Amino acid sequence: MPTAKTTPSVTEDESISYEAALKELEVLVQQMESGQLPLADLLSGYQRGAELLSLCRAQLVALEQQIKVLDNGALNTWTPS
């Protein structure tokens, strides 16, 4: 029976990249959706997923703020060429 792997919390590892957090979140979702995890692992997986989601959102907001600075405070709509 698969078990959730123990990983450091987001508060312990603030240096995790957006891509790594997103990949870990995808793996967690797949494990949880499989229906194979014990209840205790589901709870810890959900908590870790919430931490990862929060980290991803925070990184996206920070990036958006940097873009606003680069665009003199205006967030312009991006249209592909």
Order of alpha helices (4+ residues) and beta strands (2+ residues): alpha-alpha
